[in-house]
Amino acid sequence: MPSPTLSDRFGIAVRRRRLAAGLSQENLAERAGLHPTYVSMVERGVRNPTLDVAARIAKSLKVGLPQLIQEAEGLRAERGGRK
Amino acid sequence: MPSPTLSDRFGIAVRRRRLAAGLSQENLAERAGLHPTYVSMVERGVRNPTLDVAARIAKSLKVGLPQLIQEAEGLRAERGGRK
């Protein structure tokens, strides 16, 4: 299988952070000024967010974007685990 | 004047790294698989790159994307200095 892209891993890192913060996709979307469907697509790696949108998501999760990207980069190819 | 966005600052950080590495925009574009015009637009903050493109640019500059974003975030609102 193809190696996951950064945006794939970024989505997983966002989902983890969001769940750890006890937020729904709707909560996160509202904080970041995004549509809930867009948040869902980012988490699934379907959309590759721009730097500015990624920064808004990170800020809404109260984490720095460099830190969130580091977490994403540290993820193994573990898509397909829990849906 | 409006506060520069992350993509504005990212462009400045990319340009600094590129010049420090002795690369032309064409060199960087070729390494990253991008069009030179696109690299120019990213450097000027005209285009807000996606995470995956930003990662390709960082890799081509032999720097981690988290590091490059940290450098961008650390920049003051110093656009409009040297053209």
Backbone of each chain as nested JSON, in Angstrom:
{
  "chains": [
    {"id": "A", "residues": [
      {"number": 1, "name": "MET", "atoms": {"N": [0.85, -1.198, 0.0], "CA": [0.0, 0.0, 0.0], "C": [0.872, 1.229, 0.0]}},
      {"number": 2, "name": "PRO", "atoms": {"N": [0.366, 2.308, -0.583], "CA": [1.191, 3.514, -0.67], "C": [1.442, 4.089, 0.712]}},
      {"number": 3, "name": "SER", "atoms": {"N": [2.606, 4.691, 0.845], "CA": [2.945, 5.335, 2.101], "C": [1.988, 6.497, 2.35]}},
      {"number": 4, "name": "PRO", "atoms": {"N": [1.495, 6.637, 3.583], "CA": [0.56, 7.732, 3.832], "C": [1.253, 9.077, 3.684]}},
      {"number": 5, "name": "THR", "atoms": {"N": [0.534, 10.011, 3.137], "CA": [1.076, 11.363, 2.989], "C": [1.003, 12.073, 4.335]}},
      {"number": 6, "name": "LEU", "atoms": {"N": [1.66, 13.234, 4.385], "CA": [1.578, 14.018, 5.611], "C": [0.136, 14.38, 5.932]}},
      {"number": 7, "name": "SER", "atoms": {"N": [-0.65, 14.707, 4.904], "CA": [-2.029, 15.103, 5.214], "C": [-2.827, 13.929, 5.773]}},
      {"number": 8, "name": "ASP", "atoms": {"N": [-2.519, 12.706, 5.367], "CA": [-3.16, 11.532, 5.982], "C": [-2.827, 11.488, 7.472]}},
      {"number": 9, "name": "ARG", "atoms": {"N": [-1.568, 11.632, 7.756], "CA": [-1.127, 11.523, 9.154], "C": [-1.599, 12.715, 9.965]}},
      {"number": 10, "name": "PHE", "atoms": {"N": [-1.636, 13.859, 9.329], "CA": [-2.112, 15.052, 10.018], "C": [-3.559, 14.831, 10.468]}},
      {"number": 11, "name": "GLY", "atoms": {"N": [-4.35, 14.228, 9.602], "CA": [-5.746, 13.966, 9.963], "C": [-5.866, 13.084, 11.189]}},
      {"number": 12, "name": "ILE", "atoms": {"N": [-5.018, 12.081, 11.258], "CA": [-5.042, 11.173, 12.421], "C": [-4.633, 11.926, 13.685]}},
      {"number": 13, "name": "ALA", "atoms": {"N": [-3.607, 12.759, 13.557], "CA": [-3.145, 13.522, 14.722], "C": [-4.222, 14.497, 15.186]}},
      {"number": 14, "name": "VAL", "atoms": {"N": [-4.922, 15.105, 14.237], "CA": [-6.01, 16.031, 14.6], "C": [-7.108, 15.27, 15.334]}},
      {"number": 15, "name": "ARG", "atoms": {"N": [-7.495, 14.12, 14.816], "CA": [-8.564, 13.354, 15.453], "C": [-8.174, 12.971, 16.884]}},
      {"number": 16, "name": "ARG", "atoms": {"N": [-6.945, 12.536, 17.048], "CA": [-6.496, 12.16, 18.398], "C": [-6.578, 13.327, 19.362]}},
      {"number": 17, "name": "ARG", "atoms": {"N": [-6.056, 14.446, 18.909], "CA": [-6.077, 15.644, 19.761], "C": [-7.517, 16.082, 20.062]}},
      {"number": 18, "name": "ARG", "atoms": {"N": [-8.373, 16.006, 19.049], "CA": [-9.762, 16.432, 19.23], "C": [-10.472, 15.545, 20.246]}},
      {"number": 19, "name": "LEU", "atoms": {"N": [-10.266, 14.241, 20.108], "CA": [-10.92, 13.318, 21.042], "C": [-10.354, 13.49, 22.443]}},
      {"number": 20, "name": "ALA", "atoms": {"N": [-9.048, 13.697, 22.532], "CA": [-8.421, 13.885, 23.849], "C": [-8.951, 15.149, 24.518]}},
      {"number": 21, "name": "ALA", "atoms": {"N": [-9.338, 16.133, 23.712], "CA": [-9.879, 17.379, 24.264], "C": [-11.381, 17.274, 24.508]}},
      {"number": 22, "name": "GLY", "atoms": {"N": [-11.973, 16.126, 24.191], "CA": [-13.404, 15.938, 24.42], "C": [-14.275, 16.765, 23.479]}},
      {"number": 23, "name": "LEU", "atoms": {"N": [-13.76, 17.027, 22.294], "CA": [-14.51, 17.849, 21.333], "C": [-15.125, 16.976, 20.244]}},
      {"number": 24, "name": "SER", "atoms": {"N": [-16.316, 17.386, 19.806], "CA": [-16.902, 16.769, 18.611], "C": [-16.312, 17.452, 17.377]}},
      {"number": 25, "name": "GLN", "atoms": {"N": [-16.53, 16.839, 16.224], "CA": [-16.093, 17.5, 14.98], "C": [-16.799, 18.845, 14.829]}},
      {"number": 26, "name": "GLU", "atoms": {"N": [-18.059, 18.907, 15.283], "CA": [-18.808, 20.168, 15.195], "C": [-18.17, 21.226, 16.095]}},
      {"number": 27, "name": "ASN", "atoms": {"N": [-17.765, 20.816, 17.305], "CA": [-17.109, 21.771, 18.215], "C": [-15.838, 22.332, 17.578]}},
      {"number": 28, "name": "LEU", "atoms": {"N": [-15.034, 21.421, 17.06], "CA": [-13.765, 21.848, 16.474], "C": [-14.017, 22.749, 15.262]}},
      {"number": 29, "name": "ALA", "atoms": {"N": [-14.983, 22.356, 14.458], "CA": [-15.298, 23.141, 13.262], "C": [-15.715, 24.555, 13.656]}},
      {"number": 30, "name": "GLU", "atoms": {"N": [-16.531, 24.654, 14.682], "CA": [-17.01, 25.972, 15.086], "C": [-15.848, 26.825, 15.578]}},
      {"number": 31, "name": "ARG", "atoms": {"N": [-14.996, 26.233, 16.387], "CA": [-13.842, 26.987, 16.898], "C": [-12.945, 27.481, 15.777]}},
      {"number": 32, "name": "ALA", "atoms": {"N": [-12.771, 26.624, 14.772], "CA": [-11.805, 26.94, 13.713], "C": [-12.436, 27.707, 12.56]}},
      {"number": 33, "name": "GLY", "atoms": {"N": [-13.758, 27.901, 12.634], "CA": [-14.427, 28.61, 11.546], "C": [-14.474, 27.789, 10.265]}},
      {"number": 34, "name": "LEU", "atoms": {"N": [-14.631, 26.484, 10.433], "CA": [-14.67, 25.587, 9.277], "C": [-16.006, 24.838, 9.27]}},
      {"number": 35, "name": "HIS", "atoms": {"N": [-16.325, 24.234, 8.139], "CA": [-17.54, 23.425, 8.073], "C": [-17.234, 22.059, 8.693]}},
      {"number": 36, "name": "PRO", "atoms": {"N": [-18.179, 21.492, 9.461], "CA": [-17.94, 20.168, 10.063], "C": [-17.562, 19.109, 9.024]}},
      {"number": 37, "name": "THR", "atoms": {"N": [-18.136, 19.223, 7.842], "CA": [-17.793, 18.242, 6.803], "C": [-16.331, 18.373, 6.409]}},
      {"number": 38, "name": "TYR", "atoms": {"N": [-15.851, 19.601, 6.392], "CA": [-14.438, 19.823, 6.043], "C": [-13.532, 19.212, 7.115]}},
      {"number": 39, "name": "VAL", "atoms": {"N": [-13.895, 19.411, 8.383], "CA": [-13.101, 18.812, 9.466], "C": [-13.073, 17.293, 9.311]}},
      {"number": 40, "name": "SER", "atoms": {"N": [-14.227, 16.73, 9.014], "CA": [-14.289, 15.279, 8.836], "C": [-13.372, 14.832, 7.692]}},
      {"number": 41, "name": "MET", "atoms": {"N": [-13.367, 15.589, 6.622], "CA": [-12.527, 15.219, 5.469], "C": [-11.041, 15.358, 5.806]}},
      {"number": 42, "name": "VAL", "atoms": {"N": [-10.694, 16.386, 6.564], "CA": [-9.29, 16.53, 6.977], "C": [-8.883, 15.34, 7.841]}},
      {"number": 43, "name": "GLU", "atoms": {"N": [-9.742, 14.96, 8.761], "CA": [-9.387, 13.848, 9.659], "C": [-9.209, 12.542, 8.901]}},
      {"number": 44, "name": "ARG", "atoms": {"N": [-9.949, 12.382, 7.816], "CA": [-9.847, 11.148, 7.034], "C": [-8.766, 11.239, 5.961]}},
      {"number": 45, "name": "GLY", "atoms": {"N": [-8.09, 12.389, 5.902], "CA": [-7.024, 12.525, 4.911], "C": [-7.549, 12.733, 3.512]}},
      {"number": 46, "name": "VAL", "atoms": {"N": [-8.839, 13.044, 3.405], "CA": [-9.448, 13.248, 2.09], "C": [-9.098, 14.634, 1.567]}},
      {"number": 47, "name": "ARG", "atoms": {"N": [-8.983, 15.581, 2.491], "CA": [-8.567, 16.924, 2.101], "C": [-7.196, 17.214, 2.681]}},
      {"number": 48, "name": "ASN", "atoms": {"N": [-6.406, 17.89, 1.904], "CA": [-5.049, 18.274, 2.258], "C": [-5.11, 19.759, 2.611]}},
      {"number": 49, "name": "PRO", "atoms": {"N": [-5.187, 20.097, 3.896], "CA": [-5.44, 21.499, 4.25], "C": [-4.265, 22.394, 3.905]}},
      {"number": 50, "name": "THR", "atoms": {"N": [-4.555, 23.664, 3.716], "CA": [-3.491, 24.643, 3.526], "C": [-2.837, 24.918, 4.877]}},
      {"number": 51, "name": "LEU", "atoms": {"N": [-1.677, 25.556, 4.813], "CA": [-0.98, 25.917, 6.054], "C": [-1.863, 26.781, 6.958]}},
      {"number": 52, "name": "ASP", "atoms": {"N": [-2.552, 27.738, 6.357], "CA": [-3.346, 28.638, 7.19], "C": [-4.513, 27.911, 7.86]}},
      {"number": 53, "name": "VAL", "atoms": {"N": [-5.149, 27.008, 7.14], "CA": [-6.238, 26.23, 7.75], "C": [-5.673, 25.283, 8.809]}},
      {"number": 54, "name": "ALA", "atoms": {"N": [-4.553, 24.661, 8.519], "CA": [-3.928, 23.768, 9.499], "C": [-3.596, 24.547, 10.77]}},
      {"number": 55, "name": "ALA", "atoms": {"N": [-3.152, 25.789, 10.598], "CA": [-2.823, 26.607, 11.772], "C": [-4.069, 26.922, 12.579]}},
      {"number": 56, "name": "ARG", "atoms": {"N": [-5.198, 27.179, 11.889], "CA": [-6.444, 27.438, 12.616], "C": [-6.901, 26.196, 13.373]}},
      {"number": 57, "name": "ILE", "atoms": {"N": [-6.755, 25.045, 12.766], "CA": [-7.138, 23.798, 13.447], "C": [-6.256, 23.593, 14.678]}},
      {"number": 58, "name": "ALA", "atoms": {"N": [-4.95, 23.793, 14.51], "CA": [-4.035, 23.595, 15.641], "C": [-4.385, 24.557, 16.778]}},
      {"number": 59, "name": "LYS", "atoms": {"N": [-4.623, 25.798, 16.426], "CA": [-4.953, 26.798, 17.452], "C": [-6.233, 26.399, 18.19]}},
      {"number": 60, "name": "SER", "atoms": {"N": [-7.196, 25.891, 17.457], "CA": [-8.465, 25.482, 18.07], "C": [-8.28, 24.291, 18.992]}},
      {"number": 61, "name": "LEU", "atoms": {"N": [-7.231, 23.529, 18.76], "CA": [-6.917, 22.379, 19.621], "C": [-5.911, 22.769, 20.7]}},
      {"number": 62, "name": "LYS", "atoms": {"N": [-5.576, 24.045, 20.743], "CA": [-4.64, 24.582, 21.738], "C": [-3.288, 23.873, 21.697]}},
      {"number": 63, "name": "VAL", "atoms": {"N": [-2.822, 23.668, 20.478], "CA": [-1.503, 23.066, 20.276], "C": [-0.828, 23.866, 19.161]}},
      {"number": 64, "name": "GLY", "atoms": {"N": [0.485, 23.952, 19.21], "CA": [1.186, 24.649, 18.13], "C": [1.162, 23.804, 16.866]}},
      {"number": 65, "name": "LEU", "atoms": {"N": [1.166, 24.475, 15.724], "CA": [1.172, 23.722, 14.468], "C": [2.45, 22.893, 14.307]}},
      {"number": 66, "name": "PRO", "atoms": {"N": [3.625, 23.426, 14.673], "CA": [4.824, 22.574, 14.554], "C": [4.693, 21.294, 15.391]}},
      {"number": 67, "name": "GLN", "atoms": {"N": [4.137, 21.439, 16.586], "CA": [3.954, 20.271, 17.452], "C": [2.977, 19.273, 16.821]}},
      {"number": 68, "name": "LEU", "atoms": {"N": [1.893, 19.778, 16.282], "CA": [0.88, 18.896, 15.686], "C": [1.465, 18.163, 14.474]}},
      {"number": 69, "name": "ILE", "atoms": {"N": [2.279, 18.862, 13.704], "CA": [2.91, 18.217, 12.543], "C": [3.929, 17.175, 13.008]}},
      {"number": 70, "name": "GLN", "atoms": {"N": [4.644, 17.497, 14.076], "CA": [5.576, 16.495, 14.611], "C": [4.834, 15.238, 15.037]}},
      {"number": 71, "name": "GLU", "atoms": {"N": [3.695, 15.417, 15.686], "CA": [2.9, 14.255, 16.087], "C": [2.452, 13.47, 14.863]}},
      {"number": 72, "name": "ALA", "atoms": {"N": [2.059, 14.206, 13.826], "CA": [1.617, 13.544, 12.587], "C": [2.768, 12.751, 11.976]}},
      {"number": 73, "name": "GLU", "atoms": {"N": [3.941, 13.369, 11.923], "CA": [5.097, 12.703, 11.323], "C": [5.502, 11.47, 12.12]}},
      {"number": 74, "name": "GLY", "atoms": {"N": [5.218, 11.488, 13.409], "CA": [5.604, 10.364, 14.261], "C": [4.674, 9.168, 14.146]}},
      {"number": 75, "name": "LEU", "atoms": {"N": [3.553, 9.362, 13.487], "CA": [2.592, 8.265, 13.368], "C": [3.079, 7.246, 12.354]}},
      {"number": 76, "name": "ARG", "atoms": {"N": [2.9, 5.989, 12.682], "CA": [3.189, 4.946, 11.705], "C": [2.026, 4.856, 10.735]}},
      {"number": 77, "name": "ALA", "atoms": {"N": [2.186, 4.041, 9.753], "CA": [1.125, 3.839, 8.776], "C": [0.023, 3.012, 9.423]}},
      {"number": 78, "name": "GLU", "atoms": {"N": [-0.771, 3.7, 10.219], "CA": [-1.751, 2.938, 11.009], "C": [-3.178, 3.284, 10.654]}},
      {"number": 79, "name": "ARG", "atoms": {"N": [-3.355, 3.756, 9.457], "CA": [-4.731, 3.966, 8.992], "C": [-5.42, 2.626, 8.889]}},
      {"number": 80, "name": "GLY", "atoms": {"N": [-6.72, 2.631, 9.02], "CA": [-7.443, 1.396, 8.822], "C": [-7.606, 0.621, 10.108]}},
      {"number": 81, "name": "GLY", "atoms": {"N": [-7.139, 1.191, 11.214], "CA": [-7.405, 0.577, 12.504], "C": [-8.854, 0.818, 12.836]}},
      {"number": 82, "name": "ARG", "atoms": {"N": [-9.084, 1.533, 13.935], "CA": [-10.454, 1.842, 14.29], "C": [-10.996, 2.871, 13.306]}},
      {"number": 83, "name": "LYS", "atoms": {"N": [-12.208, 2.664, 12.868], "CA": [-12.848, 3.655, 11.973], "C": [-13.236, 4.911, 12.76]}}
    ]},
    {"id": "B", "residues": [
      {"number": 1, "name": "MET", "atoms": {"N": [-1.878, 48.006, 9.271], "CA": [-1.781, 46.937, 8.286], "C": [-2.16, 45.606, 8.93]}},
      {"number": 2, "name": "PRO", "atoms": {"N": [-2.768, 44.732, 8.153], "CA": [-3.214, 43.463, 8.735], "C": [-2.024, 42.607, 9.143]}},
      {"number": 3, "name": "SER", "atoms": {"N": [-2.233, 41.836, 10.172], "CA": [-1.187, 40.927, 10.639], "C": [-0.896, 39.893, 9.55]}},
      {"number": 4, "name": "PRO", "atoms": {"N": [0.378, 39.615, 9.294], "CA": [0.672, 38.645, 8.239], "C": [0.181, 37.26, 8.645]}},
      {"number": 5, "name": "THR", "atoms": {"N": [-0.313, 36.539, 7.681], "CA": [-0.766, 35.184, 7.946], "C": [0.438, 34.246, 8.015]}},
      {"number": 6, "name": "LEU", "atoms": {"N": [0.17, 33.028, 8.442], "CA": [1.261, 32.055, 8.481], "C": [1.843, 31.856, 7.084]}},
      {"number": 7, "name": "SER", "atoms": {"N": [0.986, 31.834, 6.081], "CA": [1.534, 31.583, 4.739], "C": [2.429, 32.736, 4.281]}},
      {"number": 8, "name": "ASP", "atoms": {"N": [2.113, 33.965, 4.707], "CA": [3.024, 35.087, 4.417], "C": [4.398, 34.818, 5.035]}},
      {"number": 9, "name": "ARG", "atoms": {"N": [4.377, 34.48, 6.295], "CA": [5.643, 34.264, 7.007], "C": [6.367, 33.019, 6.504]}},
      {"number": 10, "name": "PHE", "atoms": {"N": [5.593, 32.023, 6.138], "CA": [6.2, 30.803, 5.608], "C": [6.995, 31.141, 4.344]}},
      {"number": 11, "name": "GLY", "atoms": {"N": [6.421, 31.989, 3.516], "CA": [7.11, 32.383, 2.288], "C": [8.444, 33.045, 2.569]}},
      {"number": 12, "name": "ILE", "atoms": {"N": [8.45, 33.9, 3.583], "CA": [9.703, 34.582, 3.944], "C": [10.726, 33.566, 4.452]}},
      {"number": 13, "name": "ALA", "atoms": {"N": [10.262, 32.639, 5.271], "CA": [11.175, 31.626, 5.811], "C": [11.739, 30.748, 4.703]}},
      {"number": 14, "name": "VAL", "atoms": {"N": [10.891, 30.417, 3.733], "CA": [11.351, 29.604, 2.596], "C": [12.418, 30.369, 1.813]}},
      {"number": 15, "name": "ARG", "atoms": {"N": [12.137, 31.631, 1.546], "CA": [13.107, 32.414, 0.767], "C": [14.449, 32.471, 1.494]}},
      {"number": 16, "name": "ARG", "atoms": {"N": [14.404, 32.729, 2.792], "CA": [15.666, 32.791, 3.558], "C": [16.451, 31.499, 3.471]}},
      {"number": 17, "name": "ARG", "atoms": {"N": [15.741, 30.409, 3.683], "CA": [16.415, 29.102, 3.616], "C": [16.954, 28.826, 2.218]}},
      {"number": 18, "name": "ARG", "atoms": {"N": [16.158, 29.183, 1.215], "CA": [16.586, 28.93, -0.165], "C": [17.857, 29.707, -0.476]}},
      {"number": 19, "name": "LEU", "atoms": {"N": [17.872, 30.994, -0.107], "CA": [19.053, 31.816, -0.399], "C": [20.253, 31.318, 0.399]}},
      {"number": 20, "name": "ALA", "atoms": {"N": [20.003, 30.925, 1.65], "CA": [21.103, 30.427, 2.475], "C": [21.701, 29.162, 1.879]}},
      {"number": 21, "name": "ALA", "atoms": {"N": [20.866, 28.384, 1.173], "CA": [21.341, 27.15, 0.55], "C": [21.94, 27.417, -0.828]}},
      {"number": 22, "name": "GLY", "atoms": {"N": [21.897, 28.675, -1.267], "CA": [22.472, 29.017, -2.571], "C": [21.659, 28.504, -3.736]}},
      {"number": 23, "name": "LEU", "atoms": {"N": [20.361, 28.371, -3.542], "CA": [19.499, 27.846, -4.599], "C": [18.708, 28.966, -5.258]}},
      {"number": 24, "name": "SER", "atoms": {"N": [18.461, 28.81, -6.547], "CA": [17.537, 29.707, -7.243], "C": [16.115, 29.17, -7.048]}},
      {"number": 25, "name": "GLN", "atoms": {"N": [15.139, 30.0, -7.378], "CA": [13.753, 29.505, -7.328], "C": [13.58, 28.325, -8.274]}},
      {"number": 26, "name": "GLU", "atoms": {"N": [14.283, 28.375, -9.394], "CA": [14.197, 27.27, -10.354], "C": [14.774, 25.987, -9.754]}},
      {"number": 27, "name": "ASN", "atoms": {"N": [15.913, 26.126, -9.044], "CA": [16.512, 24.945, -8.405], "C": [15.539, 24.33, -7.407]}},
      {"number": 28, "name": "LEU", "atoms": {"N": [14.981, 25.185, -6.575], "CA": [14.069, 24.692, -5.538], "C": [12.837, 24.056, -6.172]}},
      {"number": 29, "name": "ALA", "atoms": {"N": [12.318, 24.723, -7.187], "CA": [11.126, 24.2, -7.863], "C": [11.398, 22.807, -8.435]}},
      {"number": 30, "name": "GLU", "atoms": {"N": [12.56, 22.658, -9.028], "CA": [12.886, 21.371, -9.643], "C": [12.992, 20.278, -8.572]}},
      {"number": 31, "name": "ARG", "atoms": {"N": [13.661, 20.61, -7.49], "CA": [13.789, 19.616, -6.403], "C": [12.439, 19.209, -5.833]}},
      {"number": 32, "name": "ALA", "atoms": {"N": [11.544, 20.199, -5.724], "CA": [10.261, 19.939, -5.062], "C": [9.178, 19.476, -6.039]}},
      {"number": 33, "name": "GLY", "atoms": {"N": [9.526, 19.472, -7.326], "CA": [8.528, 19.057, -8.308], "C": [7.417, 20.074, -8.469]}},
      {"number": 34, "name": "LEU", "atoms": {"N": [7.794, 21.338, -8.363], "CA": [6.803, 22.417, -8.479], "C": [7.193, 23.333, -9.634]}},
      {"number": 35, "name": "HIS", "atoms": {"N": [6.283, 24.173, -10.053], "CA": [6.594, 25.148, -11.093], "C": [7.318, 26.334, -10.445]}},
      {"number": 36, "name": "PRO", "atoms": {"N": [8.349, 26.881, -11.112], "CA": [9.052, 28.029, -10.538], "C": [8.115, 29.186, -10.188]}},
      {"number": 37, "name": "THR", "atoms": {"N": [7.093, 29.377, -10.995], "CA": [6.14, 30.458, -10.698], "C": [5.415, 30.18, -9.382]}},
      {"number": 38, "name": "TYR", "atoms": {"N": [5.134, 28.931, -9.156], "CA": [4.453, 28.57, -7.905], "C": [5.365, 28.85, -6.706]}},
      {"number": 39, "name": "VAL", "atoms": {"N": [6.635, 28.482, -6.823], "CA": [7.592, 28.765, -5.741], "C": [7.654, 30.263, -5.484]}},
      {"number": 40, "name": "SER", "atoms": {"N": [7.693, 31.043, -6.547], "CA": [7.736, 32.502, -6.402], "C": [6.498, 33.003, -5.654]}},
      {"number": 41, "name": "MET", "atoms": {"N": [5.349, 32.445, -5.992], "CA": [4.109, 32.889, -5.348], "C": [4.075, 32.489, -3.876]}},
      {"number": 42, "name": "VAL", "atoms": {"N": [4.592, 31.295, -3.577], "CA": [4.652, 30.878, -2.165], "C": [5.563, 31.83, -1.39]}},
      {"number": 43, "name": "GLU", "atoms": {"N": [6.701, 32.164, -1.975], "CA": [7.647, 33.044, -1.271], "C": [7.048, 34.43, -1.02]}},
      {"number": 44, "name": "ARG", "atoms": {"N": [6.196, 34.868, -1.929], "CA": [5.595, 36.195, -1.753], "C": [4.312, 36.133, -0.943]}},
      {"number": 45, "name": "GLY", "atoms": {"N": [3.935, 34.946, -0.494], "CA": [2.719, 34.836, 0.311], "C": [1.45, 34.956, -0.507]}},
      {"number": 46, "name": "VAL", "atoms": {"N": [1.609, 34.843, -1.832], "CA": [0.448, 34.957, -2.716], "C": [-0.324, 33.648, -2.727]}},
      {"number": 47, "name": "ARG", "atoms": {"N": [0.416, 32.552, -2.6], "CA": [-0.233, 31.235, -2.511], "C": [-0.007, 30.665, -1.128]}},
      {"number": 48, "name": "ASN", "atoms": {"N": [-1.058, 30.06, -0.629], "CA": [-1.076, 29.431, 0.675], "C": [-0.932, 27.927, 0.442]}},
      {"number": 49, "name": "PRO", "atoms": {"N": [0.28, 27.379, 0.566], "CA": [0.478, 25.991, 0.145], "C": [-0.242, 25.005, 1.059]}},
      {"number": 50, "name": "THR", "atoms": {"N": [-0.544, 23.852, 0.5], "CA": [-1.095, 22.777, 1.326], "C": [0.021, 22.174, 2.169]}},
      {"number": 51, "name": "LEU", "atoms": {"N": [-0.385, 21.408, 3.17], "CA": [0.6, 20.736, 4.026], "C": [1.535, 19.869, 3.213]}},
      {"number": 52, "name": "ASP", "atoms": {"N": [0.984, 19.138, 2.245], "CA": [1.839, 18.221, 1.494], "C": [2.853, 18.975, 0.627]}},
      {"number": 53, "name": "VAL", "atoms": {"N": [2.422, 20.074, 0.038], "CA": [3.36, 20.874, -0.753], "C": [4.395, 21.529, 0.159]}},
      {"number": 54, "name": "ALA", "atoms": {"N": [3.938, 22.035, 1.303], "CA": [4.874, 22.649, 2.253], "C": [5.92, 21.631, 2.689]}},
      {"number": 55, "name": "ALA", "atoms": {"N": [5.49, 20.382, 2.859], "CA": [6.427, 19.334, 3.267], "C": [7.445, 19.055, 2.163]}},
      {"number": 56, "name": "ARG", "atoms": {"N": [7.003, 19.101, 0.908], "CA": [7.941, 18.885, -0.207], "C": [8.954, 20.019, -0.282]}},
      {"number": 57, "name": "ILE", "atoms": {"N": [8.484, 21.239, -0.054], "CA": [9.4, 22.381, -0.075], "C": [10.417, 22.246, 1.06]}},
      {"number": 58, "name": "ALA", "atoms": {"N": [9.939, 21.905, 2.249], "CA": [10.85, 21.771, 3.394], "C": [11.898, 20.693, 3.108]}},
      {"number": 59, "name": "LYS", "atoms": {"N": [11.425, 19.579, 2.584], "CA": [12.35, 18.473, 2.302], "C": [13.413, 18.903, 1.292]}},
      {"number": 60, "name": "SER", "atoms": {"N": [12.995, 19.665, 0.303], "CA": [13.928, 20.132, -0.724], "C": [14.944, 21.108, -0.158]}},
      {"number": 61, "name": "LEU", "atoms": {"N": [14.576, 21.75, 0.951], "CA": [15.499, 22.673, 1.617], "C": [16.272, 21.964, 2.732]}},
      {"number": 62, "name": "LYS", "atoms": {"N": [16.054, 20.655, 2.85], "CA": [16.731, 19.826, 3.854], "C": [16.477, 20.328, 5.27]}},
      {"number": 63, "name": "VAL", "atoms": {"N": [15.235, 20.699, 5.521], "CA": [14.838, 21.128, 6.866], "C": [13.499, 20.447, 7.156]}},
      {"number": 64, "name": "GLY", "atoms": {"N": [13.243, 20.169, 8.412], "CA": [11.953, 19.591, 8.762], "C": [10.847, 20.625, 8.622]}},
      {"number": 65, "name": "LEU", "atoms": {"N": [9.654, 20.164, 8.272], "CA": [8.544, 21.114, 8.155], "C": [8.225, 21.774, 9.498]}},
      {"number": 66, "name": "PRO", "atoms": {"N": [8.222, 21.029, 10.619], "CA": [7.966, 21.713, 11.897], "C": [8.983, 22.831, 12.158]}},
      {"number": 67, "name": "GLN", "atoms": {"N": [10.246, 22.567, 11.841], "CA": [11.288, 23.576, 12.031], "C": [11.037, 24.801, 11.145]}},
      {"number": 68, "name": "LEU", "atoms": {"N": [10.695, 24.548, 9.897], "CA": [10.465, 25.653, 8.963], "C": [9.262, 26.5, 9.409]}},
      {"number": 69, "name": "ILE", "atoms": {"N": [8.238, 25.835, 9.931], "CA": [7.064, 26.585, 10.414], "C": [7.429, 27.374, 11.669]}},
      {"number": 70, "name": "GLN", "atoms": {"N": [8.256, 26.782, 12.511], "CA": [8.702, 27.53, 13.697], "C": [9.467, 28.785, 13.289]}},
      {"number": 71, "name": "GLU", "atoms": {"N": [10.302, 28.639, 12.275], "CA": [11.031, 29.814, 11.792], "C": [10.068, 30.861, 11.26]}},
      {"number": 72, "name": "ALA", "atoms": {"N": [9.053, 30.39, 10.538], "CA": [8.059, 31.323, 9.989], "C": [7.314, 32.026, 11.126]}},
      {"number": 73, "name": "GLU", "atoms": {"N": [6.916, 31.264, 12.112], "CA": [6.165, 31.851, 13.23], "C": [7.012, 32.864, 13.995]}},
      {"number": 74, "name": "GLY", "atoms": {"N": [8.32, 32.646, 13.988], "CA": [9.198, 33.536, 14.736], "C": [9.479, 34.849, 14.032]}},
      {"number": 75, "name": "LEU", "atoms": {"N": [9.06, 34.944, 12.775], "CA": [9.322, 36.172, 12.025], "C": [8.372, 37.273, 12.469]}},
      {"number": 76, "name": "ARG", "atoms": {"N": [8.915, 38.454, 12.598], "CA": [8.058, 39.612, 12.862], "C": [7.399, 40.032, 11.552]}},
      {"number": 77, "name": "ALA", "atoms": {"N": [6.554, 40.979, 11.649], "CA": [5.863, 41.509, 10.47], "C": [6.842, 42.356, 9.68]}},
      {"number": 78, "name": "GLU", "atoms": {"N": [7.702, 41.654, 8.955], "CA": [8.791, 42.37, 8.295], "C": [8.702, 42.289, 6.784]}},
      {"number": 79, "name": "ARG", "atoms": {"N": [7.541, 42.091, 6.291], "CA": [7.381, 42.162, 4.835], "C": [7.645, 43.592, 4.395]}},
      {"number": 80, "name": "GLY", "atoms": {"N": [8.056, 43.731, 3.175], "CA": [8.214, 45.077, 2.642], "C": [9.6, 45.624, 2.894]}},
      {"number": 81, "name": "GLY", "atoms": {"N": [10.472, 44.798, 3.475], "CA": [11.857, 45.209, 3.613], "C": [12.488, 45.129, 2.237]}},
      {"number": 82, "name": "ARG", "atoms": {"N": [13.469, 44.269, 2.111], "CA": [14.074, 44.11, 0.809], "C": [13.104, 43.407, -0.11]}},
      {"number": 83, "name": "LYS", "atoms": {"N": [12.977, 43.831, -1.328], "CA": [12.094, 43.163, -2.288], "C": [12.737, 41.864, -2.765]}}
    ]}
  ]
}
